[in-house]
Amino acid sequence: MELNKKGLLTCVLLGGWFMLAQAQNNSLGKNDPEAKKVLDGLSAKLKSFKAVQANFTLKVEDSKGKIQGSKSGVVYLKGSKYHLSIVGGQDVFSDGKDTWTYDKSSNEVTINKSDPGSQTISPDKIFTNFYDKDFLYKLNGETKLGARMVQEIELTPIDKTKSFFKALLYIDKAQHTLVSVKWFDKNGNRYSLDTSKLNGNAPLTDAQLVYNKAKYPGAEEVDLRN
């Protein structure tokens, strides 16, 4: 899998946020009540945030555990607006209605309408659409990631047509914040999205969250909103 293909990394990253957006309640099957307590704590913590800034690292492994690629960056989030700044020259901005994806290698920005029904749900959805009915969940136990004690929640999608068959959330037991999310594709690839330096009350300005054409001189615009 090539991480340098235009737009591919964005889809994978937003897919990771999608896991979070729907990682909660399910009334169609039997769920682990202990897992629900952990997820309730995570949900409450996320909803308490005013503005978010967090570092992230995305890694992709094949079925044999060999790393195929890695990307890192920073996510800025406030209300329905967000900015993903990806090391290597890609920026993604959204105001909740439209999304601007800038690629430095081609000096091109692609503009799309945001699709609330898409499976690649945007980062802001983890704060507004956390409770859903798409997964069975259970608590696998506790483990240490670095110096932090985390609780592992396993998610299994009810819809078997989804491209992945399992996801794992690692939640800081003391802070009730997300440390890492992993998901496993049916094609054998495994993805991990790790977060660090999370600030839930970041002093963000509107200028940090809005696409500004003046900051990308000469960029060709490809408007796909029509």
N, C-alpha and C positions, 0 to 999 in steps of 0.2 A: 504494500500500500504506500503510495507516495504522498507525503505530507505537504509537498510544495506545489501541488496542483491548486490552481486558483479557486478559491471558495471552498475547497474540501475541508480545510482545517476549521473554518467557521461552522460548517454543518456538524462536524464531530463535536466541537465545543458546545454548541447549542443543544445537541443531542444529550450531552452530559447534564446540562441544566434542566432539560426535559425530565430526566430521571428524578431530579429533586422536586420538580413541579407536581409530579403525580405519585409521590412516594408515601402516601398516607392511607386514607381510609378505604376499606373495601367491604361491601355488604353482601357480596355474592359467594363468599367462601369462608372457611374457617381461618381466622388469623390469630397470631400470638398476642395476648393482651399485654405481655411484658414489652414486646416490640412497639405496641401502640403507645405505651407510656414514653418510650424514648423518642418516638416520632412526634408526639404531642409537645415534648420539651423542645425539640428542634424547631417545630413550627412556631411556637410561642416566641422563641428567641429571634427567629428571622423576622417575624412581624414587628418586633420591638425596634428594629433598626430604622434609623432615619435616612441615612445615606451610607452606601457601602463602597469601600475600596479594599480589594484583596488581590494578592498575587496568585497566579495559578500556573501549573505545569501539566501539560497533556503528554502522555506517553502511549505509544501503540506497540503492541507485541503480537507476533503471530502465534499459531496454535502450539508451537514448541517453546514459547516463552522468549524468543529472540526479539529484541527491541528493533522495531522498524523505523522509528522516528520519535522525535520529541520536540515540543514547542512550549514556550512560556510567554507570560505576559501579565497584564493587569486588567481587572474589570472594575469599572466605575459605574455605580448604579444609584439612582435617586428617582423614586416614583416609577413612572413608566418609561423614563429615559435611561439609556445606558451607553457606555463606550467600552469596547474591547480593544485594548492596545496590545498587539501581538508582536513580540520580538521578531525582527526579520522583515518588517515593512508592511504590515496589514493593520488597518483600523476599521472597526465596525461601529457605527453610530445608529441609534434608533430613538425616535421620539414617541414610540408607541403606535404610530400610524405607518410610518415609512422607515426603511432601513438603508443606510449608505455604507457600502463596503468598498474601502479604498485598498488597492494593491499597488505597492511601491514599484515592483519590478516592471509593471506595464504602465505605471502612472495613469491608472484608470479607476474610476469610481462607478460602481454599479448601484442603481437605485431601485429598490423593490418595495412594494406594499407589504407591510407586516401582515402575516397570516395567523390569526388567533387559533385557527383549527389545525395548523401544521403540527407534525410530530416533533419538529425541531423548535420547540417552544423557547422563547427568548428568556434571558436571565431574570427579567422583572417578574415573570410568572411564579417564581418560587415564593414571592411575597403575597401574591393575590389569588393563586389557584392551587394552593398546596394540598387541599383535601380532594381526593378523587376516588374512583372505584375501579381502577385498572390493574391493581396489583394484589397478590397475596404476599404477606410479609411475616417474617419471624426473626427473633433475636437469636443469633448464633453464639453469642457469648461476648467476652471481653478480651482485649489484647492490648499490647503496648505498641504505639507507633512513635518512635523516638522517646521523648520523655513523657508523652501523653498517654493516659489510659483511655481507650476508645471502645465503644460498643458497636458490634457489627450487626447490621440489619440486612437480611437477604430478601430481595424482591423478586417475585416471579410474575410475569405478565399473564393476565387471564386471556388476552387476545393472542393466540398462538401464531398469528400472521405477522407479528412484529419481527423486526430483523434481529432482535436480541432475545435470549432465553433466560438470562439472569442478570441481576445487578446487585452490587453490594455497596452499602453506605457505611462509612466509618465516622461515628459521631463522638466528639469529645465528651466524656462522661461528666466532667465537672463544669464545663462551659456551655454545653448543649449546642455546640457549633459543629458544622460539617468540616471534617478534616480531609476526607477523600471519598470519591465515588468511582467504582469500577463497574464496567458492563461488558458482557460477553456476547459477541455476535455469533450468529449461526454459521457464518462463513469461516469461523475459527479465530478471527482477530479478537484481541482483548484490549480494552481501553482503560486508562486510569486518569482521572482528573483530580489533582491534589491542590489544595488551597493553603495559603499561609499569609501571615501579616494581615489578618482580617480586622478591619476597622468598621464598626457598625454605625459610627457617627462621624464619618469623614467630612471635612470642610470642603465639599464640592461646590463648584460654581456652575452655572448654566453653560458657560463657554466650554467647559471640559466635557460636556455631554452632547453638544450639538455640532454637527458637521459644518465646518466653516470653509467655504470654497477658497477663500483667500490664503489658507494655510497649505493648499495643494495646487500651486501655480502650474498651469498648463495641463492639468489632469483632464483626460477625456471622460465625459459623462455618458454613461449608457443607462438611459431611463427605461425601465421595464414595467413601469406602473400602469401603462395603458393596455 
